[in-house]
Amino acid sequence: MHYDYVPLPKRKPLQWPDGKRLAVILTTNFEYWDKVQPTDKKYYPGGPGIVGGDLPGNVYDNPNFTWREYGQRVGVWRMFDVFDAEGVTSSCTMNAKMAIERREVIEAALSRGYEIVAHNYVQDELLTDYMFDEDKERAVIKRTLDVYEQAVGKKAKGWLSSSLRSTLNTIDILSEEGLIFVTDLLNDDQPYLVKTRSGRPMVSVSYTSEVNDFSFLRQGLTVETGFMMFKEQFDWLYAESARSGRFMNIGLHPHVIGQPFRIRALRDFIRYAKQFEGVWFATREEIAEWYLENHQSHIEPDPA
């Protein structure tokens, strides 16, 4: 895996299809956690906990498990209601255990035509556990992709690693498995190509750890200040997009943004963004497929 360092001033203007200016990606993360794991090491549930204190994996952590399960039982359906009412799509990431244990959520997303992005096997298993064992990392990825194909009815095109913890081998493995985009790299507001050892390029369509509903917890945001975070990101990127296209991602978790006292921040942001011309509520697959065909008009290949 290798990507060129191409600073923004050295790129040609990015021209989205149909004259669009700013692609907005609403990422809904479908994530399942096991109640316990056969280990006495610290359990890694992903994201901040709702109750402090670290329990080992073989001890059931009731508040943190059931808080996350609220998103599957209630929060995600509240989000679907908002997306339905506002007429927008979502780019949904899905770990394999979610497809196995919470199939109703996946079926509801598919019935709405939402994109599903592969998101590891189970949330607390990180690919960095296999940094020095590529065969084991590949086995986790293949196991995930097999479940994805069974649940979604087609092969996966893209990937997001649990907690963004990928290895130096991950993108090469994904390319060899036929995927075309990756979401782990947090380093841009535009797509770019990643070179792989297979010779098949991958498109990076960045996720974000900043404009993320976890900021409500980490920074103590309210529904008003959360909306302002979304709006500030949008306003600046929209202004820049007059010269060259941008994308804006919002990371969403049903157990966080799906709470009644937070959901209005998402609804109000969607309504705000829809007022502007040239806004494209996009999926990552749409962006990646378009970019594979048009990347040379944006970043010229390095002759080296």
VEXMARVO-832535 format. One record per residue: residue in one letter; x, y, z of N, C-alpha, C in turn; residue number from 1. Coordinates in steps of 0.2 Angstrom, whole numbers. Example, Ala and Ser with C-alpha at 12.3 -4.5 7.8 and 13.67 -1.06 7.14 Angstrom:
// residues 2
('a',(66,-28,39),(62,-22,39),(66,-16,39),1),
('s',(64,-11,35),(68,-5,36),(64,0,39),2),
END
This chain:
// residues 304
('m',(4,-6,0),(0,0,0),(4,6,0),1),
('h',(3,11,-5),(7,17,-5),(2,22,-9),2),
('y',(3,28,-6),(-1,34,-9),(4,40,-10),3),
('d',(4,43,-15),(8,49,-16),(6,55,-12),4),
('y',(10,59,-9),(9,65,-6),(8,70,-11),5),
('v',(1,72,-12),(0,78,-17),(-4,83,-13),6),
('p',(-1,88,-12),(-4,94,-8),(-9,97,-12),7),
('l',(-14,100,-9),(-20,103,-12),(-18,108,-18),8),
('p',(-13,112,-17),(-12,117,-22),(-9,114,-29),9),
('k',(-7,107,-28),(-4,104,-34),(-9,100,-38),10),
('r',(-16,100,-36),(-21,96,-39),(-25,101,-44),11),
('k',(-27,98,-49),(-32,102,-53),(-39,102,-50),12),
('p',(-43,107,-52),(-50,107,-49),(-54,101,-50),13),
('l',(-57,98,-44),(-61,92,-44),(-68,94,-47),14),
('q',(-70,91,-52),(-77,93,-55),(-81,87,-54),15),
('w',(-86,87,-49),(-90,82,-48),(-95,81,-54),16),
('p',(-98,75,-54),(-103,74,-60),(-109,79,-59),17),
('d',(-112,81,-65),(-118,85,-65),(-117,92,-62),18),
('g',(-111,94,-62),(-110,101,-59),(-111,101,-51),19),
('k',(-111,96,-48),(-111,96,-40),(-105,99,-37),20),
('r',(-105,102,-32),(-100,105,-28),(-97,101,-22),21),
('l',(-102,99,-18),(-100,96,-11),(-104,90,-10),22),
('a',(-100,84,-10),(-104,78,-8),(-104,77,-1),23),
('v',(-110,76,2),(-111,75,9),(-112,67,10),24),
('i',(-108,64,14),(-109,57,16),(-111,56,23),25),
('l',(-117,54,24),(-120,52,30),(-119,45,32),26),
('t',(-114,44,36),(-111,37,38),(-115,35,44),27),
('t',(-119,30,43),(-122,26,49),(-119,20,50),28),
('n',(-116,19,56),(-112,13,58),(-116,8,61),29),
('f',(-117,2,58),(-121,-4,61),(-115,-8,64),30),
('e',(-115,-8,71),(-110,-12,74),(-113,-16,80),31),
('y',(-110,-22,80),(-113,-27,85),(-107,-29,89),32),
('w',(-108,-29,96),(-103,-31,100),(-105,-37,104),33),
('d',(-101,-42,105),(-102,-48,109),(-103,-46,116),34),
('k',(-107,-49,120),(-108,-48,127),(-101,-49,131),35),
('v',(-98,-55,129),(-92,-56,132),(-87,-59,127),36),
('q',(-81,-59,128),(-76,-62,124),(-71,-67,129),37),
('p',(-69,-72,126),(-65,-77,130),(-58,-74,131),38),
('t',(-57,-68,135),(-51,-65,137),(-51,-62,143),39),
('d',(-46,-61,147),(-46,-57,153),(-42,-50,152),40),
('k',(-41,-49,145),(-38,-42,143),(-44,-37,143),41),
('k',(-42,-31,143),(-47,-26,143),(-51,-27,137),42),
('y',(-58,-26,138),(-63,-27,133),(-63,-20,129),43),
('y',(-62,-20,122),(-62,-14,118),(-69,-14,115),44),
('p',(-74,-10,117),(-81,-10,114),(-81,-5,108),45),
('g',(-76,-1,107),(-76,4,102),(-80,10,104),46),
('g',(-76,16,103),(-79,22,105),(-79,23,113),47),
('p',(-81,29,115),(-81,30,122),(-87,26,125),48),
('g',(-86,24,132),(-91,21,135),(-96,25,139),49),
('i',(-102,23,141),(-107,27,144),(-106,27,152),50),
('v',(-102,21,154),(-101,21,161),(-93,19,161),51),
('g',(-90,23,166),(-82,23,166),(-80,16,169),52),
('g',(-74,15,169),(-71,9,172),(-70,3,166),53),
('d',(-64,0,166),(-63,-5,161),(-64,-12,164),54),
('l',(-68,-16,161),(-69,-23,163),(-65,-28,158),55),
('p',(-63,-33,161),(-60,-38,156),(-65,-41,151),56),
('g',(-63,-44,146),(-68,-46,141),(-72,-52,143),57),
('n',(-70,-56,148),(-74,-61,150),(-79,-59,155),58),
('v',(-80,-53,157),(-85,-50,162),(-90,-46,158),59),
('y',(-96,-48,159),(-101,-44,155),(-102,-37,158),60),
('d',(-102,-32,153),(-102,-25,155),(-109,-23,153),61),
('n',(-114,-24,158),(-121,-22,156),(-122,-15,153),62),
('p',(-120,-10,157),(-122,-3,154),(-119,-2,147),63),
('n',(-113,-4,146),(-110,-2,140),(-113,-7,134),64),
('f',(-115,-13,136),(-118,-17,130),(-125,-15,129),65),
('t',(-129,-14,134),(-136,-12,133),(-137,-5,130),66),
('w',(-132,0,132),(-132,7,129),(-131,6,121),67),
('r',(-126,2,119),(-125,1,112),(-131,-2,109),68),
('e',(-134,-7,112),(-140,-11,110),(-146,-6,109),69),
('y',(-146,-1,112),(-152,4,111),(-152,7,104),70),
('g',(-146,8,101),(-145,10,95),(-148,5,90),71),
('q',(-148,-2,91),(-151,-7,87),(-158,-8,88),72),
('r',(-160,-7,94),(-168,-8,96),(-172,-2,94),73),
('v',(-169,4,95),(-173,10,95),(-170,16,90),74),
('g',(-163,17,92),(-160,23,89),(-160,23,81),75),
('v',(-158,17,78),(-157,17,71),(-164,18,67),76),
('w',(-169,16,70),(-176,17,67),(-178,24,67),77),
('r',(-176,28,73),(-177,35,73),(-173,38,67),78),
('m',(-167,36,66),(-163,39,61),(-166,37,54),79),
('f',(-168,31,53),(-172,29,47),(-178,34,45),80),
('d',(-181,36,51),(-187,40,50),(-185,47,48),81),
('v',(-179,49,50),(-177,56,48),(-175,56,41),82),
('f',(-171,51,39),(-168,50,32),(-174,49,27),83),
('d',(-179,45,29),(-185,45,25),(-189,51,24),84),
('a',(-190,55,30),(-194,61,29),(-190,66,25),85),
('e',(-183,66,26),(-179,71,22),(-177,69,15),86),
('g',(-178,63,13),(-177,61,7),(-170,60,5),87),
('v',(-166,58,10),(-158,57,9),(-156,50,10),88),
('t',(-151,48,7),(-148,42,8),(-142,42,13),89),
('s',(-141,36,15),(-135,35,20),(-130,30,18),90),
('s',(-124,31,19),(-119,26,18),(-118,22,24),91),
('c',(-120,16,25),(-120,12,31),(-114,7,31),92),
('t',(-110,7,37),(-105,2,38),(-108,-4,42),93),
('m',(-106,-10,41),(-109,-16,44),(-104,-21,46),94),
('n',(-103,-22,52),(-99,-28,54),(-103,-34,53),95),
('a',(-99,-40,52),(-102,-46,50),(-107,-49,55),96),
('k',(-105,-48,62),(-109,-50,67),(-116,-46,67),97),
('m',(-116,-40,65),(-122,-36,64),(-127,-40,59),98),
('a',(-124,-42,54),(-128,-45,49),(-131,-52,52),99),
('i',(-127,-55,56),(-129,-62,59),(-134,-61,64),100),
('e',(-133,-56,69),(-137,-55,75),(-143,-50,74),101),
('r',(-142,-45,70),(-147,-40,69),(-149,-39,62),102),
('r',(-151,-44,59),(-153,-44,52),(-158,-39,50),103),
('e',(-163,-38,54),(-169,-34,53),(-166,-27,51),104),
('v',(-161,-24,54),(-158,-18,53),(-155,-18,46),105),
('i',(-152,-23,44),(-149,-23,38),(-154,-24,32),106),
('e',(-159,-28,33),(-164,-28,28),(-168,-21,27),107),
('a',(-169,-18,33),(-172,-11,32),(-168,-6,28),108),
('a',(-161,-6,29),(-157,-2,25),(-157,-4,18),109),
('l',(-157,-10,17),(-157,-13,10),(-163,-11,6),110),
('s',(-169,-11,10),(-175,-10,7),(-176,-3,5),111),
('r',(-172,2,8),(-171,9,6),(-166,10,1),112),
('g',(-163,6,-1),(-157,7,-6),(-151,10,-3),113),
('y',(-150,9,3),(-144,12,6),(-138,8,4),114),
('e',(-132,11,4),(-126,8,3),(-124,4,9),115),
('i',(-121,-2,9),(-118,-6,14),(-111,-6,13),116),
('v',(-106,-4,18),(-99,-5,17),(-97,-10,23),117),
('a',(-93,-15,21),(-90,-20,25),(-86,-16,31),118),
('h',(-87,-19,37),(-84,-15,43),(-81,-20,48),119),
('n',(-77,-25,46),(-74,-30,50),(-79,-35,52),120),
('y',(-77,-40,56),(-81,-46,58),(-85,-44,64),121),
('v',(-82,-42,69),(-85,-40,76),(-81,-34,78),122),
('q',(-84,-29,82),(-82,-23,83),(-75,-23,87),123),
('d',(-75,-27,92),(-69,-27,96),(-63,-31,94),124),
('e',(-64,-34,88),(-58,-37,85),(-54,-32,80),125),
('l',(-48,-30,82),(-45,-25,77),(-40,-29,73),126),
('l',(-40,-26,67),(-35,-29,62),(-28,-28,64),127),
('t',(-26,-23,69),(-20,-22,71),(-18,-28,76),128),
('d',(-23,-32,78),(-21,-38,82),(-16,-43,78),129),
('y',(-17,-42,71),(-13,-46,67),(-8,-42,62),130),
('m',(-6,-37,65),(-1,-33,62),(5,-37,59),131),
('f',(7,-42,63),(13,-47,61),(11,-53,58),132),
('d',(5,-54,57),(2,-61,54),(-3,-59,48),133),
('e',(0,-58,42),(-5,-56,37),(-10,-62,35),134),
('d',(-8,-68,36),(-13,-74,35),(-19,-73,39),135),
('k',(-18,-72,45),(-23,-71,50),(-28,-65,48),136),
('e',(-24,-59,47),(-28,-53,45),(-32,-55,39),137),
('r',(-29,-58,34),(-33,-60,28),(-39,-64,29),138),
('a',(-38,-69,34),(-44,-73,36),(-49,-70,39),139),
('v',(-48,-65,43),(-53,-60,46),(-57,-57,40),140),
('i',(-53,-54,36),(-56,-50,30),(-61,-54,26),141),
('k',(-58,-60,24),(-62,-65,20),(-68,-67,23),142),
('r',(-68,-69,30),(-73,-71,34),(-79,-66,34),143),
('t',(-77,-59,35),(-81,-54,34),(-84,-53,28),144),
('l',(-81,-54,22),(-83,-53,16),(-88,-58,14),145),
('d',(-87,-64,16),(-91,-70,15),(-98,-68,18),146),
('v',(-98,-66,24),(-105,-64,28),(-108,-59,24),147),
('y',(-104,-54,22),(-107,-48,18),(-111,-50,12),148),
('e',(-107,-54,8),(-111,-57,2),(-117,-60,3),149),
('q',(-117,-64,8),(-123,-68,10),(-129,-63,12),150),
('a',(-127,-58,16),(-132,-54,19),(-135,-49,14),151),
('v',(-130,-46,10),(-132,-40,5),(-134,-43,-2),152),
('g',(-131,-49,-4),(-133,-52,-10),(-128,-50,-16),153),
('k',(-123,-47,-14),(-118,-45,-19),(-111,-44,-15),154),
('k',(-106,-44,-19),(-99,-43,-16),(-98,-36,-14),155),
('a',(-94,-35,-8),(-93,-29,-6),(-88,-25,-10),156),
('k',(-89,-18,-11),(-85,-14,-14),(-80,-10,-10),157),
('g',(-82,-9,-3),(-78,-5,1),(-77,-7,8),158),
('w',(-73,-4,12),(-71,-7,18),(-70,-1,23),159),
('l',(-72,-2,29),(-70,2,35),(-68,-2,41),160),
('s',(-62,-2,43),(-59,-6,49),(-62,-4,55),161),
('s',(-63,-9,60),(-65,-7,66),(-61,-2,70),162),
('s',(-64,4,72),(-60,9,75),(-54,12,71),163),
('l',(-55,11,64),(-50,13,59),(-43,10,60),164),
('r',(-43,4,64),(-36,1,65),(-35,-4,60),165),
('s',(-32,-1,55),(-29,-6,49),(-22,-7,50),166),
('t',(-19,-11,46),(-12,-12,46),(-9,-10,39),167),
('l',(-3,-10,38),(1,-8,32),(-1,-13,26),168),
('n',(-4,-19,28),(-6,-24,23),(-13,-24,21),169),
('t',(-17,-20,25),(-25,-21,24),(-27,-19,17),170),
('i',(-25,-13,15),(-27,-11,8),(-25,-15,3),171),
('d',(-19,-18,3),(-17,-23,-2),(-21,-29,-2),172),
('i',(-23,-31,4),(-27,-37,5),(-34,-36,2),173),
('l',(-37,-30,3),(-43,-28,1),(-43,-28,-7),174),
('s',(-38,-25,-10),(-38,-24,-17),(-37,-31,-20),175),
('e',(-34,-36,-17),(-33,-43,-20),(-40,-46,-19),176),
('e',(-44,-44,-14),(-51,-47,-14),(-56,-44,-18),177),
('g',(-54,-39,-22),(-58,-36,-27),(-62,-30,-25),178),
('l',(-60,-27,-19),(-64,-21,-17),(-61,-15,-21),179),
('i',(-64,-9,-21),(-62,-3,-25),(-61,3,-20),180),
('f',(-63,3,-14),(-62,9,-10),(-61,7,-3),181),
('v',(-58,12,1),(-56,11,8),(-58,17,11),182),
('t',(-60,17,18),(-62,23,21),(-58,24,27),183),
('d',(-53,20,28),(-49,21,34),(-44,27,35),184),
('l',(-42,30,29),(-37,35,29),(-41,42,30),185),
('l',(-39,45,35),(-42,51,38),(-39,58,35),186),
('n',(-36,58,30),(-31,63,28),(-33,68,22),187),
('d',(-40,68,20),(-41,72,15),(-49,74,15),188),
('d',(-50,79,11),(-57,81,9),(-59,80,2),189),
('q',(-55,76,-1),(-56,74,-8),(-54,67,-9),190),
('p',(-56,63,-14),(-54,56,-15),(-47,56,-18),191),
('y',(-43,51,-18),(-37,50,-21),(-36,43,-22),192),
('l',(-31,41,-26),(-29,34,-27),(-24,31,-23),193),
('v',(-25,25,-20),(-20,22,-16),(-17,16,-21),194),
('k',(-10,16,-21),(-7,11,-25),(-7,4,-21),195),
('t',(-7,-1,-24),(-7,-8,-21),(-2,-13,-25),196),
('r',(0,-18,-21),(4,-23,-24),(1,-27,-30),197),
('s',(-5,-27,-30),(-9,-31,-35),(-9,-27,-42),198),
('g',(-8,-20,-41),(-8,-16,-47),(-15,-13,-48),199),
('r',(-20,-15,-44),(-26,-12,-45),(-27,-7,-40),200),
('p',(-28,-1,-42),(-29,5,-37),(-35,5,-33),201),
('m',(-34,7,-27),(-40,8,-22),(-41,16,-22),202),
('v',(-48,18,-21),(-49,25,-20),(-50,26,-12),203),
('s',(-47,31,-10),(-48,33,-3),(-54,38,-3),204),
('v',(-59,36,1),(-65,41,3),(-65,41,10),205),
('s',(-62,46,13),(-60,47,20),(-67,47,25),206),
('y',(-66,43,30),(-70,44,36),(-68,50,40),207),
('t',(-71,51,46),(-69,56,50),(-70,54,57),208),
('s',(-65,56,61),(-65,55,69),(-67,62,72),209),
('e',(-67,67,68),(-69,74,70),(-76,76,70),210),
('v',(-79,76,64),(-86,78,63),(-90,71,64),211),
('n',(-91,69,70),(-93,63,72),(-98,64,78),212),
('d',(-103,60,79),(-107,61,85),(-104,59,91),213),
('f',(-98,55,91),(-94,54,97),(-92,61,100),214),
('s',(-92,66,96),(-90,73,99),(-95,75,104),215),
('f',(-101,73,103),(-106,75,108),(-104,72,115),216),
('l',(-101,67,115),(-99,64,121),(-92,66,124),217),
('r',(-87,66,119),(-80,68,121),(-80,76,122),218),
('q',(-84,80,119),(-83,87,120),(-89,90,123),219),
('g',(-94,86,125),(-100,88,129),(-104,93,125),220),
('l',(-105,91,118),(-109,95,114),(-117,94,116),221),
('t',(-121,99,115),(-128,99,115),(-131,98,108),222),
('v',(-137,98,108),(-140,97,101),(-139,103,97),223),
('e',(-138,109,100),(-137,115,97),(-130,116,95),224),
('t',(-125,114,99),(-118,115,97),(-116,109,93),225),
('g',(-119,103,93),(-118,98,88),(-120,100,81),226),
('f',(-126,103,81),(-128,106,74),(-123,111,72),227),
('m',(-121,115,76),(-116,120,74),(-109,117,71),228),
('m',(-107,112,74),(-101,108,72),(-103,106,65),229),
('f',(-108,102,64),(-110,100,57),(-110,106,52),230),
('k',(-113,112,54),(-114,117,50),(-108,121,48),231),
('e',(-103,122,53),(-97,125,52),(-93,121,47),232),
('q',(-93,114,47),(-89,110,43),(-92,111,36),233),
('f',(-98,111,35),(-102,111,29),(-100,118,26),234),
('d',(-101,124,30),(-101,130,27),(-94,132,24),235),
('w',(-89,129,27),(-82,131,25),(-80,126,19),236),
('l',(-82,120,19),(-81,116,13),(-85,118,7),237),
('y',(-91,120,8),(-95,123,3),(-92,129,-1),238),
('a',(-89,133,3),(-86,139,1),(-80,137,-4),239),
('e',(-76,132,-1),(-70,130,-5),(-72,126,-11),240),
('s',(-78,123,-11),(-80,119,-17),(-82,123,-23),241),
('a',(-82,130,-22),(-83,134,-28),(-77,134,-32),242),
('r',(-72,132,-30),(-66,132,-34),(-64,124,-36),243),
('s',(-65,120,-31),(-64,113,-32),(-68,109,-28),244),
('g',(-71,103,-30),(-76,99,-27),(-73,96,-20),245),
('r',(-77,95,-15),(-75,92,-9),(-80,87,-7),246),
('f',(-79,83,-2),(-84,79,1),(-83,80,9),247),
('m',(-89,79,12),(-90,80,19),(-93,74,22),248),
('n',(-90,71,26),(-92,65,30),(-94,66,37),249),
('i',(-100,64,39),(-102,64,46),(-102,57,48),250),
('g',(-99,55,54),(-99,48,57),(-105,48,62),251),
('l',(-109,43,61),(-115,43,65),(-116,36,68),252),
('h',(-118,35,74),(-119,29,78),(-126,29,81),253),
('p',(-130,24,79),(-137,24,82),(-138,25,89),254),
('h',(-133,23,93),(-134,23,100),(-132,30,103),255),
('v',(-129,34,99),(-127,41,101),(-132,46,98),256),
('i',(-132,47,91),(-136,52,88),(-143,50,88),257),
('g',(-144,43,89),(-151,41,89),(-155,42,95),258),
('q',(-152,45,100),(-155,47,106),(-160,53,105),259),
('p',(-166,53,108),(-171,58,107),(-168,65,108),260),
('f',(-164,66,112),(-161,73,114),(-156,75,109),261),
('r',(-154,71,105),(-148,73,100),(-151,73,93),262),
('i',(-156,69,91),(-157,67,84),(-159,74,80),263),
('r',(-161,79,83),(-163,85,80),(-157,88,77),264),
('a',(-151,87,79),(-145,90,76),(-144,87,69),265),
('l',(-145,81,69),(-145,78,62),(-150,80,57),266),
('r',(-156,80,60),(-162,82,55),(-161,90,53),267),
('d',(-159,94,58),(-158,101,56),(-153,102,51),268),
('f',(-147,98,52),(-142,99,47),(-144,97,40),269),
('i',(-147,91,40),(-149,89,33),(-154,94,30),270),
('r',(-158,97,34),(-163,102,31),(-159,108,29),271),
('y',(-154,110,33),(-149,116,31),(-145,115,25),272),
('a',(-142,109,24),(-138,107,18),(-142,107,12),273),
('k',(-148,105,12),(-153,104,6),(-154,111,3),274),
('q',(-153,116,7),(-155,123,4),(-150,125,-1),275),
('f',(-144,122,-2),(-139,124,-6),(-139,121,-12),276),
('e',(-137,124,-18),(-137,121,-24),(-130,117,-25),277),
('g',(-130,112,-28),(-124,108,-30),(-122,104,-24),278),
('v',(-127,102,-19),(-125,98,-14),(-127,91,-16),279),
('w',(-123,86,-15),(-124,79,-17),(-124,74,-11),280),
('f',(-130,72,-9),(-130,67,-4),(-128,60,-7),281),
('a',(-121,58,-6),(-118,53,-10),(-117,47,-6),282),
('t',(-116,41,-10),(-113,35,-7),(-105,35,-9),283),
('r',(-102,31,-5),(-95,31,-6),(-93,27,-13),284),
('e',(-98,22,-14),(-97,18,-20),(-98,22,-26),285),
('e',(-103,27,-26),(-104,32,-31),(-97,36,-33),286),
('i',(-95,38,-27),(-89,42,-27),(-83,38,-30),287),
('a',(-82,32,-27),(-76,28,-29),(-76,26,-37),288),
('e',(-82,24,-39),(-83,22,-46),(-82,28,-51),289),
('w',(-85,34,-49),(-83,40,-53),(-76,42,-53),290),
('y',(-73,41,-47),(-66,43,-47),(-61,39,-51),291),
('l',(-62,32,-51),(-58,28,-54),(-58,30,-62),292),
('e',(-64,32,-64),(-64,34,-71),(-62,41,-73),293),
('n',(-61,45,-68),(-60,53,-69),(-54,55,-65),294),
('h',(-50,51,-61),(-45,53,-57),(-39,57,-61),295),
('q',(-38,56,-67),(-33,59,-70),(-34,66,-72),296),
('s',(-41,68,-72),(-42,75,-72),(-42,79,-66),297),
('h',(-40,76,-61),(-39,79,-54),(-32,79,-52),298),
('i',(-29,73,-51),(-22,72,-49),(-18,68,-55),299),
('e',(-13,71,-58),(-10,67,-63),(-5,62,-60),300),
('p',(-5,56,-63),(-1,51,-61),(6,53,-60),301),
('d',(9,50,-55),(16,52,-54),(20,47,-59),302),
('p',(24,50,-63),(28,46,-68),(33,41,-65),303),
('a',(35,43,-58),(40,38,-55),(36,32,-53),304),
END
